[in-house]
């Protein structure tokens, strides 16, 4: 029997039991759609996270108190409940004299209740210098950022996030010029940030309060050290060279003779992008692997249905063999039926996955600040088609072999 004839015979058989064929394909449809959805959303999440990091500036270098863990990036000491005081004003002054660095921005942070009238919200506040805004690419949606003079004069001024402005003042009141209380200290709001979403370190920048570092250190935290230091590399220098210069300056300033004893960690944006990219890729593949379990379940369902079909069509198999059909012809026919079921299920699953992904994008693009891109990776489509077809072959081969091995005489006697 020619492949063309086997194909037509398989189509006729599937059309004869439309409901059974549809239910058989359902497992594959769900499995393929799950893989498509998770891979698409995972890729979108990866692009969104990496985009947030890239948005802080390509020449930014992070200096964190505490040494590295065998040369690998580790979380800030403060997040581990450890207070390390290795970064101080002398370090900032020394780095400011380095020609390969355009700007050095120290930062301290804490948490407190921001209060206006009867409204309050627990927020993260950051104390920093006026250079923070251009170095971190922070624009002001309403008002203006505080200045270097405000920092020097210990002025109680603040720039707040967009969500915090709405929570404290409502949608119709202009926050600029109003006073808020933060840790029993009064601050005049001079600027409001645009919606920015979650930033580096998991801080919600829309609930953020930024104040002069002099006020934060002396009057709110009572410390003389810094939690972070940001350095903006001069574009005339390679970022790796600037990183090495920062290491040399700080080691000299701290009296360190070997890098293994460094009491600070230096990370560039590329280091963070590489780390985040690896993490999100692994998570996406892990989720896709979990979703693929449903493909195995769907494949087993196809095998069971095909085995039932073999039993139901025993007399048909015997009749075909009686008129000259070979074992190869019977194997070919049942295998084509199985592959067609899984292939069609894969195509439908791709369509369902694309539709759900588009719907998720519509929802998330309105919920997540900073934009959520629609990603539909072609690799997911290719994997879906190949896996669904492979399932058809793998789980259809056994029933097809069972059909091919039937004796024509015993098949014709089957009731």
N, C-alpha and C positions, 0 to 999 in steps of 0.2 A: 504494500500500500504506500502510495506517495505521501510525502509530508503534507501536501496540499489537501489531500483527501482526509488525512487524519485531523487536520485543522478544522475542516468543515464538519466532520463527525463530532469533534469536541465541542464546537459551537452549538450544534444541534442538541447535544446532550445537556449543556449548561442552560440553554433556553428552555428545555423541557422542564427543568426544575429551577425556575427563577428564584423562588423564595429560598430554597436550600442554598443556591449559589450565593445569594445576597448575604445570608446569615454566615456562610462559610467565609466570605470575604471580610466580614465585619471585624474580626480579630486583627487581620492584616491592616485594614484601614485605620483602626485605633492605634496600632503600634507605629505605623509609618507617620501618622499625624502627630503622635506624641514626640517622636524623634525630631520631626521638622520644627515643631513649636519650641521645644527646649533648645535646640541648636540655634534657632533664629533669635529667640529672646536672649539666650546666653551670649551670642555674638553682639547683639544690640547693647546689652549691659556692659560688655567688655569695651565697646567703642565709647559708650557714655562715660565710663570710669576713666579710661585713658584720656578722653577729651577734657575731662575736668582737670586732670593733672597737667595736661599740655597747656591749659588755659592760664596757668599761673606764671608762665614765662619760660622759654626754652633755655635761658642762661642762668637759671636760679640754682643755687647750691644751698643745701640744708646742713647746718651744723648742730648736732644734738649732744647734750652732755652724756657721758658714759662711753666706755669702749665698745668695740664690736665683739660679736660672738663668733670666733674663728673666721673673721673676715666677712661674715654675712650680716646683712641688715637685720637689726632688731628693733623692737618697738621702743619708743622713748621711755626713759627711766621713770618719769612721772606716772606713766600708765601702769607700771609694775609696782607702784607704791614705794619707789625708791627716790630719795631726794639727793641729787648730785649737784654740787655747787661749782663745777669746774669752769663754767663760762661766765666771765665777769666783764666789767667795763674796760679793763686793760686789754682784753682780747679784742674787743670791738675797735678800740683805738689803734691797736697794732695792725689789724686787718684793713682799717681805713687808709693806712699809709701804703698799702700794697698796690702798685700800679696796675696789676691785672684785674683789680676789683673796682667796679664802678660805685657800688654802694653796699653798706653793711647795715642790717636792720636787726636789732635785738628784739626779743618778744618774751613777755611773761603772760601767764594766763591763770584763771581761776573761775569759780562758779559762785553765783549769788542771785538773789531775787531782784529783778528790775521792777520798780514800782512807780506807777503814775496814778494818783487819785486812788480809786478802789480797784484798779487793775494791776495785776502783777504776773510775772512769769519767771521761772528759774532759767537763767541763761548762762552761757559761757562768755566771760569778758576777757579781752586781750589788751595788754598795755604795750605800746610800741611807739616808734618815732614817726615823724611826718613822712619819711621816705618809704614807709610801709606801703602806702597807696600806689605810687608809681611802680615800685619794685614788684608787688604782687598783682599788678594790673587791675587794681580795684578802682572802679569808677563810682561817681556819686550821682544817684538819680535825683536827689533833692537836697539843696543846701550846698555845703562845701566840706572838704576834709579839714581837720585841724592842722595847724602849722608848726614849724620848728619853734616859733616864738611861744606857742601854747605849751609845748613840752618844756622849754626852759623856764617858763614862768609858773609851772605847776598849775596851769589853768584847768578847771573842772569842766571840760568839754567832752563830748562823745559823738561818735558816729554809730548808728544802729542799723540792724538788718531790717528788711522790708516786712517780714512777718511780725517781728517784734513791734514795729511801728503800728501795724494794724491792730495787734492785740492790745497795746497800751492806749492808743489814741483813737482807734476806730478808722473807718475808711474816709471820713469827711473832714477830719482835723489834720492840720499841717503840724507835724512834730517839731519842725525846726524852730528853735527859740524857746521850746518848752523845757522844763526841768524834770528829770527823773531821779529816783533814789536808787543807788546801787551800793549794797553793803553799808547802809547808813551814811552814805556820802552822796551829796547832790551833784548832778552833772547837767549841764545845758546841752541839749541836742543841737548839733550844728550841721549834721548831714545824715542822709538815709541812703543805704546801699540798694541797688537793684536786686531783684530775685537772683540768687546764685546757687541755691541748693547746697548739698553737702560737699565740703572741701576736703583738703588733705588732713588726715588724722581723724576723719569721721565727724568733724565739727559742722553743725548746721549753721551755715553762714547767714541764713535769713533770720536767725534769732541771736546773732552776735552783737556784742557791744565792744567798740574799740575806743580806748581812752589813751591819753598821754602816758608813757611808760614811767615818767617820774612820779605821777600821782599813784599809779598802780603799785609800784614798788614800795614807796615810802608810806603811803597812807592806807592801802588796802591789803597788801600782802606782808609788808614788813620784811622784805628781803633785799639783798644787794646783787644777787646773781640772776642769770637769765635761764628761761626754760628752753629757748631755741635762739638760734641766730641765722638769719638769711643773708646770703651774699649774692650780689648780682655781678656776674662775670663780665669783664670788658669784652666786647665782641671781636676785638683785634686778637684775642688770645684763644687758644684751644681750651675747651672746658676741662679736659683732663689735666692740662698744665696748671690751670687755675686751682683745681682741686689739690694738686701736689704742693702748690705754693701755700695754700691755706694750711695744709698739714704741717709744712715746715715752719710757718709763722707761729702756729699754736704750740708746736712742740718746743720751739725756742722760748716762747713766752711762759710755758709751764715747766721748763727745765727737764724735758723728756728726751732721752738719748736714743731710745729704740721704739719703733712704731708699735710693738707688741704691748707697750705700757701706756698707749694713748688713753687719755681720760675723756675722749670726745669721739664722735662718729661723724663722718662727712659723707653725704649722699647727694648725687646729682639727680636731675630730673630723669635722665636716661636710666639710672639705677632703679628708680622707683617704677618707671614705666615697664622695665624689663621684669621686675618682680611681680607687679600687678598683672601684666600680660600672662605670665606663667601661671599664676594662681587662677585667673579667670578662665584660661584655656583648659586647665585640668578640671575645674569645676564643671565647665560646659560638657566636656567629654564624659565626666562621671555621671552627670544627669542624663546625657544621651544613652549611656550604657544601661542605666536603670530603666529608661523608657524602652530600650530594646528587648527587655524581658517580655514585654507584651507581644513582641514579634514572635518569640519562641512559643508563647501560649497560642497565638493565632496560627502558627505553623502546625502545632500539634492538633489543633481543631480541624485544620484542613486534612491532615492525615487521617483522622478519625472519620470524617465525612467521606473521604475517598474510599476508605476501607468498607464503609457501609454501602457505598455506591457499587463497589466490586461485588459484594454479596447480592445486592438487588439486581444486578445485571449479569448474574451468572449464566442464565440461559442465552442472553445476547452474546456473551463471550463464546459460549459453546457453539452457537450458530455461526458466528464469524469464523471460528477455527474450522468448522465443518466445511465451509465453502472456500477454504484456502488461506485464511489469514494466518500469519506466522506469529510466533511469540514476540518477535520484534515489532510487528504491527500493533499488537495489543498493548505492549509496553509503551510504544510511541504515543498511541491515542490517549491513554490515561495520564501519561506524563505531560502531554500538551494541555490537557484539561487542568491539571494542577498548576502548571506555570501560568496559564491564562487567568486562573482565579487570583493568584498572588500578584501577578503583574497589574491586572485591573484594580485590585485592592490597593496596590502601591500608588497608582495614578490618582485614584480617588482620595487616598490618604494625603498625597501631596497637595491636592486642591483644598482639602479640609484644613490641613496645617497652615497653608498660605492664608486662608480666610481668617482663621483664629489669630494668627500672627498679626495680620493687618488690623484686626479689631483690638488686640492688645496694644498695638502701637497708637491707635487713636485714643485709647484711654490713658496710657502712660505719658503720651506727649502733652496731655493737658494737666496731668498730676505732677510729673517730675519737672522741677525748674531746671532751666539750662538746656532743654531740648532732648528728646529721645528719638534717635534715628530708627528708621525701618530697615532691618537687615533680613534678607532672605538668601542665605549662602547657597550657591550652586552646588557646593560640596554635599550639602544636606540632601538635595534632590538626587544627586548621583548615587549617594549612599543608599537612599530610599529605594531607588529603582533596582540597584544591584542586589540589595539585601532581600527585597521582596521576590525577585526572580530566583535568587539562590534558595530562598525558603520553599518556593514551588518545586524546585528540583530535589532539594534535600528531603522534604516531607512528602513529596509525591512519588518518590522513587520506590519506596517499599510497597505501597498499595498497587502501583503499576506492575511491579514484579510479581506480586501475589496474583494479579489478574492474568499476567502472561503465562504463569506456571500451571494454570488450571487445565485439566484434561478435557478435551472437547466432549468425550462420551459422558463423563461424570457431570459436566456442566449442563448438557442437554437433559440429563435425568433429574436435575435439581428442580425441586418444587418450591 
